[in-house]
Amino acid sequence: MPKVRAIEIVEDCTSRARLDEGFLRLKRLRAVNRREDGSASPEYRIDVIDRPTLDAVAVCVWARTARGVEVLTRRGLRPAAYFRRGKRTALPEREYLLVEEIVAGVLEPGELGLEALRQRGAEEVREEAGLEVAPGALRPLGGPFFALPGISSEKIHLLEVEVPRPSGPDRLDAPGDGDGSPLEEGASLEWRTLSAALRACDAGELEDAKSELAFRRLAARLGAG
């Protein structure tokens, strides 16, 4: 399949879309703070973004090789980053199409508990990286965290799993179509040493926060870096 070169807007549905439908649901609220003495703050507005489920899982896939500990990342289409182009930003920046990050996915309704997190993580590794891992091999990598607690209710659960490093080049096309969405088109996988991945984070070349957090937690766990 030819590589994706752009994302084209076919229709902007913003003006007629409801806030409580779609993959993201926006709640627009008016609130007050209730204090211990019974008083209340002035009324203010709150915007909260929910997904249909409140939790996501991200998996740091890694391997021991002759080069040391290596980690796997995936470059995929990220429209929110893509549509920064042409807008005024705090600092000059490159234009985005693909964003590099570790394997991740949103939990499905009814997926609850650690075993469900492991099962979902294993499924995402299979879909996005083409690697078969046993759910029981995935281990929590520190506690879960909020990425944008001021506006988003989503909490991300980090897991890690050691795999045999597949033979082949460091960068390769992602297998198949992932979950079948057009957003999965044109994705690629990359293996690099953990120390190189951390340097890429420090240099601003790898800009995904959950990935950097996973790499630093993994380095601390393994005593590597």
Backbone torsions as a table, in degrees:
resi	resn	phi	psi	omega
1	MET	NA	136.4	178.5
2	PRO	-60.4	151.7	179.8
3	LYS	-68.9	147.0	174.0
4	VAL	-73.4	134.7	179.2
5	ARG	-116.9	-16.0	-178.4
6	ALA	-162.7	162.3	171.2
7	ILE	-114.1	121.5	-177.3
8	GLU	-106.3	130.7	177.2
9	ILE	-79.0	120.4	177.4
10	VAL	-86.3	-36.4	179.6
11	GLU	-157.0	138.6	172.8
12	ASP	-99.8	109.0	-175.2
13	CYS	-94.4	7.4	-170.7
14	THR	-55.1	-46.3	-171.5
15	SER	-67.4	-21.6	-178.2
16	ARG	-116.7	5.8	-178.1
17	ALA	-85.4	145.0	173.5
18	ARG	-79.9	153.8	179.9
19	LEU	-77.0	-20.7	-172.0
20	ASP	-107.5	27.2	177.2
21	GLU	-133.0	167.0	179.1
22	GLY	92.2	-176.8	-176.0
23	PHE	-69.8	-32.8	173.9
24	LEU	-114.7	135.9	178.4
25	ARG	-113.4	124.2	179.0
26	LEU	-98.6	122.5	173.4
27	LYS	-101.7	123.8	179.1
28	ARG	-110.0	110.1	-167.7
29	LEU	-121.1	156.4	166.6
30	ARG	-112.7	136.6	-173.3
31	ALA	-145.2	165.1	169.8
32	VAL	-135.1	155.6	173.2
33	ASN	-89.8	128.0	175.9
34	ARG	-94.9	123.9	-175.3
35	ARG	-98.5	164.2	-177.0
36	GLU	-62.8	-29.2	-178.4
37	ASP	-85.8	5.7	178.5
38	GLY	92.5	-10.0	179.7
39	SER	-79.1	169.2	-178.9
40	ALA	-131.9	150.6	175.6
41	SER	-76.4	168.0	169.8
42	PRO	-60.0	153.3	178.6
43	GLU	-68.1	142.7	177.3
44	TYR	-145.7	165.9	-176.6
45	ARG	-97.8	145.1	177.2
46	ILE	-131.6	134.2	168.9
47	ASP	-111.2	128.7	-179.8
48	VAL	-127.6	131.8	177.5
49	ILE	-103.6	124.5	175.0
50	ASP	-115.9	151.0	163.0
51	ARG	-98.9	169.1	175.0
52	PRO	-56.3	-33.0	170.0
53	THR	-120.1	153.3	-169.5
54	LEU	-92.1	-5.2	-172.7
55	ASP	-125.6	149.5	175.5
56	ALA	-132.3	160.3	177.9
57	VAL	-123.6	140.9	175.7
58	ALA	-130.1	137.1	-171.8
59	VAL	-120.9	123.5	173.5
60	CYS	-89.6	104.3	179.2
61	VAL	-90.1	128.3	-175.7
62	TRP	-143.3	163.4	-178.3
63	ALA	-146.4	152.6	172.6
64	ARG	-95.8	124.9	-177.5
65	THR	-135.4	179.8	177.8
66	ALA	-63.9	-23.4	178.4
67	ARG	-85.1	-7.6	-176.4
68	GLY	114.4	-158.5	176.5
69	VAL	-73.9	127.8	176.5
70	GLU	-116.7	148.1	179.4
71	VAL	-122.4	153.6	-177.5
72	LEU	-107.6	132.4	173.8
73	THR	-124.9	165.4	-178.9
74	ARG	-131.4	130.3	174.5
75	ARG	-98.2	121.4	-178.0
76	GLY	-138.2	164.5	179.0
77	LEU	-64.3	131.4	177.2
78	ARG	-134.7	95.0	-174.5
79	PRO	-56.9	-38.4	-177.9
80	ALA	-60.7	-39.1	176.5
81	ALA	-71.6	-39.8	-178.8
82	TYR	-59.1	-42.8	-174.4
83	PHE	-83.4	12.1	166.3
84	ARG	-72.4	-21.4	-176.8
85	ARG	-60.6	139.4	179.6
86	GLY	81.4	-2.6	179.4
87	LYS	-104.0	160.0	-179.2
88	ARG	-78.5	123.6	179.7
89	THR	-119.0	159.6	-175.8
90	ALA	-60.0	-40.1	179.3
91	LEU	-131.1	154.3	175.1
92	PRO	-58.6	142.9	-179.4
93	GLU	-148.4	161.8	177.5
94	ARG	-74.7	163.9	173.8
95	GLU	-85.4	141.1	-174.6
96	TYR	-107.0	144.0	165.7
97	LEU	-129.3	-56.7	175.7
98	LEU	-103.7	140.5	176.6
99	VAL	-118.7	136.2	-176.6
100	GLU	-90.4	131.8	-179.8
101	GLU	-161.4	170.0	175.9
102	ILE	-78.4	165.8	178.8
103	VAL	-60.0	136.2	-177.9
104	ALA	-157.0	161.3	177.1
105	GLY	-169.5	161.5	-179.1
106	VAL	-89.6	140.0	176.1
107	LEU	-66.6	150.1	177.0
108	GLU	-86.7	156.3	176.3
109	PRO	-54.7	134.7	179.0
110	GLY	90.6	-8.2	177.7
111	GLU	-84.0	106.5	-173.7
112	LEU	-131.3	143.9	174.8
113	GLY	93.0	166.8	-176.6
114	LEU	-61.7	-40.3	-179.2
115	GLU	-64.6	-35.5	176.5
116	ALA	-67.2	-38.1	175.6
117	LEU	-61.2	-44.9	179.3
118	ARG	-63.9	-41.9	-179.9
119	GLN	-64.0	-44.4	178.6
120	ARG	-65.1	-40.8	178.1
121	GLY	-61.1	-44.0	179.1
122	ALA	-63.2	-38.2	179.0
123	GLU	-66.2	-40.3	178.7
124	GLU	-66.6	-38.6	177.2
125	VAL	-62.1	-40.4	178.5
126	ARG	-66.5	-46.6	-177.0
127	GLU	-67.7	-45.0	-169.8
128	GLU	-93.2	-25.0	-177.2
129	ALA	-119.6	-9.1	179.5
130	GLY	70.9	22.3	-178.6
131	LEU	-112.0	134.1	177.5
132	GLU	-93.1	120.5	177.0
133	VAL	-130.0	146.8	176.9
134	ALA	-75.2	131.6	179.8
135	PRO	-52.0	-37.0	-179.2
136	GLY	-67.0	-14.7	179.2
137	ALA	-81.0	-14.3	-179.5
138	LEU	-81.5	132.1	-178.9
139	ARG	-119.6	142.1	174.8
140	PRO	-57.9	139.8	179.9
141	LEU	-114.9	77.0	-175.4
142	GLY	79.0	-175.9	-177.7
143	GLY	-81.5	161.6	175.9
144	PRO	-69.2	164.3	-175.7
145	PHE	-150.5	158.3	172.5
146	PHE	-91.9	137.2	176.3
147	ALA	-86.3	-41.1	-178.6
148	LEU	-138.5	71.1	-172.9
149	PRO	-65.6	-16.3	178.3
150	GLY	-72.1	-24.4	-176.4
151	ILE	-133.9	-22.2	-174.5
152	SER	-117.6	135.0	179.6
153	SER	-84.8	-5.8	-174.8
154	GLU	-66.4	135.9	173.7
155	LYS	-115.5	136.3	-177.4
156	ILE	-105.6	131.1	178.9
157	HIS	-106.5	118.8	-179.7
158	LEU	-89.9	134.2	173.7
159	LEU	-127.6	159.7	173.9
160	GLU	-134.4	150.7	178.5
161	VAL	-148.4	133.6	176.3
162	GLU	-89.8	135.3	-180.0
163	VAL	-132.7	161.2	169.0
164	PRO	-69.7	136.7	179.7
165	ARG	-72.8	116.5	178.1
166	PRO	-61.7	145.0	176.1
167	SER	-71.6	155.2	179.2
168	GLY	127.2	-175.2	-177.2
169	PRO	-68.3	163.5	179.0
170	ASP	-67.5	-32.7	-179.8
171	ARG	-120.1	133.6	-178.2
172	LEU	-150.9	161.1	177.9
173	ASP	-66.2	141.5	175.2
174	ALA	-66.7	144.0	-176.3
175	PRO	-74.5	144.0	171.3
176	GLY	59.6	-153.8	-176.2
177	ASP	-113.3	18.9	-179.2
178	GLY	59.5	-121.5	179.4
179	ASP	-91.7	8.6	177.9
180	GLY	91.2	-5.6	179.9
181	SER	-75.7	146.1	173.5
182	PRO	-57.1	-22.9	177.4
183	LEU	-66.9	-13.5	178.7
184	GLU	-86.8	-9.4	-177.6
185	GLU	-64.1	142.8	170.6
186	GLY	74.4	11.6	-178.7
187	ALA	-73.5	152.5	176.2
188	SER	-136.1	157.2	179.2
189	LEU	-111.1	150.2	178.2
190	GLU	-142.4	132.0	172.1
191	TRP	-102.0	135.6	173.7
192	ARG	-150.6	160.3	178.4
193	THR	-65.6	153.9	179.2
194	LEU	-59.6	-40.8	179.3
195	SER	-63.7	-38.9	178.3
196	ALA	-67.7	-37.5	177.6
197	ALA	-63.6	-40.6	178.0
198	LEU	-66.9	-37.5	176.7
199	ARG	-64.7	-38.2	178.2
200	ALA	-64.1	-37.1	175.5
201	CYS	-64.6	-45.7	-179.1
202	ASP	-62.9	-33.6	-177.6
203	ALA	-84.4	-5.6	-178.3
204	GLY	79.9	14.3	177.7
205	GLU	-83.3	-31.9	176.7
206	LEU	-114.8	110.9	-164.5
207	GLU	-112.6	14.4	-179.5
208	ASP	-92.2	122.4	-172.2
209	ALA	-66.6	-41.7	-178.0
210	LYS	-64.8	-33.5	179.1
211	SER	-67.9	-45.6	179.2
212	GLU	-61.6	-43.3	179.2
213	LEU	-61.3	-42.3	178.9
214	ALA	-62.4	-43.4	-179.5
215	PHE	-63.4	-42.4	-178.4
216	ARG	-69.2	-38.5	176.8
217	ARG	-66.7	-40.0	179.1
218	LEU	-65.3	-43.0	178.3
219	ALA	-59.5	-41.0	178.3
220	ALA	-65.9	-40.5	-179.2
221	ARG	-65.9	-40.9	-175.9
222	LEU	-90.7	-8.8	-173.4
223	GLY	66.0	33.3	-177.2
224	ALA	-118.7	-177.6	177.2
225	GLY	150.1	NA	NA
